[in-house]
Amino acid sequence: MIKVNKSKIPSSAFIHESTIIECDYFEVGEHTYIGPNNKITCKKFVAGDYLYITEGVDIGRGGCTGPNSEVIIGDNVGIFERTVINPSDKVTIGNDVGIGTECLLWTHGAWLDITKGFPADFGPISIGDNVWFPARSIMMPNTKIGDNCVIGSASIITRDIPSGSLAMGTPCKVIKENFYPREVNIIPLIEEIIRVWNDKLCPHKDIKDTSVVFDGRLVSVLYEGKLTYFDVVNKRTWGDTNKVSEDFRDFLRRRGIKIYNGLPFKSIKPIYIENFS
């Protein structure tokens, strides 16, 4: 159910019919996927391309219709099961951000009487580009996470986290500064991905007549005489698109190598699932 005054929803976007959206203005980019049983309630919601929201996500709660009740999200963002994002104040999420299962992001925290000395906090929160905010982590009002950060699971953000940090704990503390991004030798990493996919996943899924070649930048997947190319440096793909090439693209995604081609990520089901009667 979508109840908005103004909206911009491209034809490539999918919003499940059980999801409830109540906004003054609602906008999502190309190839957005919003699954079942989600709820989005705020004054303004704007997201870029390839937004992926699984199910049971609640964007709202607690005074989420005020003048600053805005959620602004960049491209290639994933928000996973049962996460709560409270936009009593502005929430900003950058590009290439993953927000794991059962995370809590608060812009409002209060219950007891402030005239008796109890705390109350209201304020915006922001997450930069290239951030992994994993399962059951919590972000408190008036906090920021910079670009290129990895947060440990079940952390509580009570202060700003600078860009490039590895941080974790309750309260969250910086473990390593200026740690990300790092230059690594990608050749053994990609070779190991290919080995696992080719030697373990393909037999498990009964994928046959496939060969994979890697030249240090391009991965070439040959299936039934047709070639698909994956540029793992520039994150591009071209050539034939088929069920096997898409399975390999999804396997890359599971290692954080996300190559977008306008199609949802999809893998081939293993033999035992295909044999269900």
C-alpha positions as CSV (number, residue, x, y, z in Angstrom):
1,M,0.0,0.0,0.0
2,I,1.5,3.3,-1.1
3,K,0.0,6.6,0.3
4,V,2.1,9.6,-0.8
5,N,1.5,13.1,-2.1
6,K,4.3,13.0,-4.6
7,S,6.5,10.2,-5.8
8,K,9.0,9.1,-8.4
9,I,9.1,5.3,-8.9
10,P,10.7,3.9,-12.1
11,S,9.2,1.0,-13.9
12,S,12.3,-1.1,-13.0
13,A,11.5,-0.8,-9.3
14,F,9.7,-3.6,-7.4
15,I,7.7,-2.9,-4.3
16,H,5.9,-5.8,-2.7
17,E,2.1,-5.2,-2.2
18,S,2.3,-6.0,1.5
19,T,4.8,-3.1,2.1
20,I,3.2,0.0,3.6
21,I,4.6,3.4,2.5
22,E,3.3,6.7,4.0
23,C,5.3,9.7,2.9
24,D,4.8,13.3,1.7
25,Y,7.4,12.6,-0.9
26,F,8.8,9.2,-2.0
27,E,11.5,8.5,-4.6
28,V,13.5,5.5,-5.4
29,G,16.0,4.8,-8.2
30,E,16.3,2.2,-10.9
31,H,16.2,-1.5,-10.1
32,T,15.0,-0.9,-6.5
33,Y,13.7,-4.0,-4.7
34,I,11.5,-3.6,-1.6
35,G,10.3,-6.9,-0.3
36,P,7.4,-8.0,1.8
37,N,6.1,-6.7,5.1
38,N,8.2,-3.5,5.2
39,K,7.0,-0.1,6.5
40,I,8.3,3.3,5.5
41,T,6.8,6.3,7.3
42,C,8.5,9.7,7.1
43,K,8.1,13.1,5.5
44,K,10.6,12.5,2.7
45,F,12.2,9.3,1.5
46,V,14.7,9.5,-1.4
47,A,17.0,6.5,-2.4
48,G,19.3,6.0,-5.4
49,D,19.6,3.0,-7.8
50,Y,19.7,-0.6,-6.6
51,L,18.2,-0.1,-3.2
52,Y,17.6,-3.5,-1.7
53,I,15.3,-3.9,1.3
54,T,14.5,-7.5,2.4
55,E,11.6,-7.9,4.7
56,G,10.3,-6.8,8.1
57,V,12.2,-3.5,8.0
58,D,10.6,-0.6,9.8
59,I,11.5,2.9,8.7
60,G,9.5,5.1,11.1
61,R,8.5,5.1,14.7
62,G,8.5,7.9,17.3
63,G,7.6,11.3,15.8
64,C,8.6,10.4,12.3
65,T,6.4,13.0,10.5
66,G,8.1,16.2,11.6
67,P,9.8,18.8,9.4
68,N,13.2,17.1,9.6
69,S,11.9,13.6,9.1
70,E,13.9,12.7,6.0
71,V,15.7,9.6,4.9
72,I,18.2,10.1,2.1
73,I,20.0,7.0,0.7
74,G,22.6,6.7,-2.0
75,D,23.2,4.0,-4.6
76,N,23.7,0.2,-4.0
77,V,22.4,0.1,-0.5
78,G,21.2,-3.1,1.3
79,I,19.0,-3.0,4.4
80,F,18.2,-6.4,5.9
81,E,15.6,-8.2,8.0
82,R,13.9,-6.6,11.0
83,T,16.1,-3.5,11.0
84,V,14.6,-0.3,12.5
85,I,15.5,3.2,11.2
86,N,13.9,6.0,13.2
87,P,13.7,9.3,11.2
88,S,12.5,11.6,13.9
89,D,15.4,13.7,12.6
90,K,17.3,13.4,9.3
91,V,18.9,10.1,8.4
92,T,21.6,10.1,5.7
93,I,23.1,6.9,4.2
94,G,25.8,7.0,1.5
95,N,26.6,4.8,-1.4
96,D,27.5,1.1,-1.1
97,V,26.3,0.7,2.5
98,G,25.2,-2.6,4.0
99,I,23.0,-2.5,7.1
100,G,22.7,-6.0,8.5
101,T,19.8,-7.9,10.2
102,E,18.2,-6.4,13.3
103,C,20.1,-3.2,13.4
104,L,18.7,-0.1,15.2
105,L,19.3,3.4,14.0
106,W,17.8,6.1,16.3
107,T,17.5,9.8,15.9
108,H,15.4,10.1,19.1
109,G,16.0,8.6,22.5
110,A,13.9,9.6,25.6
111,W,11.5,8.1,28.1
112,L,12.1,9.5,31.6
113,D,11.4,13.1,32.8
114,I,14.3,15.5,31.8
115,T,13.2,17.8,34.7
116,K,14.4,15.1,37.1
117,G,17.8,14.9,35.5
118,F,17.1,12.0,33.1
119,P,18.6,12.1,29.6
120,A,16.9,12.8,26.3
121,D,18.6,13.0,22.9
122,F,17.4,14.2,19.5
123,G,19.5,14.6,16.4
124,P,20.4,13.5,12.9
125,I,22.6,10.5,12.1
126,S,24.7,9.9,9.0
127,I,26.6,7.0,7.4
128,G,29.2,7.7,4.7
129,D,30.1,5.7,1.6
130,N,31.4,2.2,1.6
131,V,30.3,1.2,5.1
132,W,29.4,-2.2,6.5
133,F,27.1,-1.9,9.6
134,P,26.5,-5.5,10.5
135,A,23.9,-7.4,12.4
136,R,22.4,-6.1,15.7
137,S,24.4,-3.0,15.7
138,I,22.9,0.2,17.1
139,M,23.4,3.9,16.2
140,M,22.4,6.6,18.6
141,P,21.3,10.1,17.8
142,N,23.8,12.8,16.8
143,T,26.4,10.4,15.6
144,K,28.3,10.0,12.3
145,I,30.1,7.1,10.6
146,G,32.6,8.3,8.0
147,D,33.5,6.7,4.6
148,N,35.2,3.3,4.2
149,C,34.4,1.9,7.6
150,V,33.7,-1.6,9.0
151,I,31.8,-1.8,12.2
152,G,31.9,-5.0,14.4
153,S,28.6,-6.9,14.9
154,A,26.5,-5.8,17.9
155,S,28.3,-2.5,18.4
156,I,26.7,0.6,19.8
157,I,27.7,3.9,18.1
158,T,27.7,6.6,20.7
159,R,30.3,8.9,19.1
160,D,31.5,9.8,15.6
161,I,33.6,7.1,13.8
162,P,36.2,8.7,11.5
163,S,36.6,7.6,7.9
164,G,38.7,4.5,7.2
165,S,38.2,2.9,10.5
166,L,37.7,-0.6,11.8
167,A,35.6,-0.1,15.0
168,M,33.6,-2.3,17.3
169,G,32.3,-2.7,20.9
170,T,29.8,-1.4,23.3
171,P,30.3,1.5,23.2
172,C,32.0,1.4,19.8
173,K,35.7,2.2,19.8
174,V,38.1,2.6,16.9
175,I,40.4,-0.4,16.7
176,K,42.4,0.6,13.6
177,E,42.5,4.1,12.0
178,N,43.1,4.8,8.4
179,F,42.8,1.1,7.7
180,Y,40.4,1.1,4.8
181,P,40.5,1.0,1.8
182,R,43.7,-1.1,1.4
183,E,45.6,-2.1,-1.6
184,V,45.7,-5.9,-1.9
185,N,46.9,-8.4,-4.5
186,I,43.6,-9.4,-6.1
187,I,45.0,-12.3,-8.2
188,P,45.0,-15.0,-5.5
189,L,41.7,-13.7,-4.1
190,I,39.9,-14.0,-7.5
191,E,41.7,-17.3,-8.2
192,E,40.4,-18.8,-4.9
193,I,36.8,-17.5,-5.7
194,I,37.0,-19.3,-9.1
195,R,38.4,-22.5,-7.6
196,V,35.6,-22.7,-5.0
197,W,32.9,-21.9,-7.5
198,N,34.2,-24.3,-10.1
199,D,35.3,-27.2,-7.9
200,K,32.6,-27.1,-5.2
201,L,29.5,-25.0,-6.3
202,C,29.2,-26.2,-9.8
203,P,29.1,-30.0,-8.9
204,H,26.7,-29.1,-6.0
205,K,24.4,-27.4,-8.5
206,D,25.0,-29.9,-11.4
207,I,26.5,-27.1,-13.6
208,K,28.3,-28.7,-16.4
209,D,30.2,-27.7,-19.6
210,T,31.6,-24.6,-18.1
211,S,35.2,-23.2,-18.1
212,V,36.6,-20.1,-16.4
213,V,39.7,-18.1,-17.3
214,F,41.2,-15.2,-15.3
215,D,43.9,-12.9,-16.7
216,G,44.5,-10.7,-13.7
217,R,41.6,-8.3,-14.4
218,L,39.0,-10.1,-16.6
219,V,37.2,-13.3,-15.7
220,S,35.8,-15.1,-18.7
221,V,33.0,-17.6,-18.1
222,L,32.3,-20.0,-21.0
223,Y,29.0,-21.8,-21.0
224,E,27.5,-23.7,-23.9
225,G,29.8,-21.9,-26.3
226,K,28.9,-18.4,-25.1
227,L,31.2,-16.1,-23.2
228,T,30.5,-13.7,-20.4
229,Y,33.2,-11.2,-19.2
230,F,33.5,-9.8,-15.7
231,D,35.9,-6.9,-15.1
232,V,36.6,-7.4,-11.4
233,V,38.6,-4.2,-11.2
234,N,36.1,-1.7,-12.8
235,K,33.1,-3.8,-11.8
236,R,31.6,-4.3,-15.3
237,T,30.2,-7.2,-17.2
238,W,29.4,-7.8,-20.9
239,G,28.8,-10.6,-23.3
240,D,26.2,-13.3,-23.0
241,T,23.9,-13.3,-20.0
242,N,22.7,-16.7,-18.9
243,K,21.8,-18.7,-15.7
244,V,25.4,-19.8,-15.2
245,S,27.0,-16.4,-15.7
246,E,24.4,-14.9,-13.3
247,D,25.2,-17.6,-10.8
248,F,28.9,-16.6,-11.0
249,R,28.0,-12.9,-10.7
250,D,26.0,-13.7,-7.5
251,F,28.9,-15.7,-6.1
252,L,31.2,-12.7,-6.6
253,R,28.5,-10.6,-4.8
254,R,28.8,-12.9,-1.8
255,R,32.5,-11.8,-1.5
256,G,31.5,-8.2,-1.7
257,I,32.4,-7.9,-5.5
258,K,29.1,-6.4,-6.7
259,I,28.7,-6.0,-10.4
260,Y,25.4,-4.5,-11.5
261,N,23.8,-5.3,-14.9
262,G,20.2,-4.3,-14.3
263,L,19.1,-7.7,-13.2
264,P,18.5,-8.9,-9.6
265,F,21.2,-11.1,-8.2
266,K,20.2,-14.7,-8.7
267,S,21.9,-18.1,-8.2
268,I,21.1,-21.6,-9.5
269,K,19.4,-23.8,-6.8
270,P,21.4,-26.8,-5.7
271,I,20.4,-30.3,-6.9
272,Y,18.6,-31.3,-3.7
273,I,16.2,-28.3,-3.9
274,E,15.6,-28.8,-7.6
275,N,14.6,-32.4,-6.7
276,F,11.9,-31.4,-4.2
277,S,8.6,-32.8,-5.3
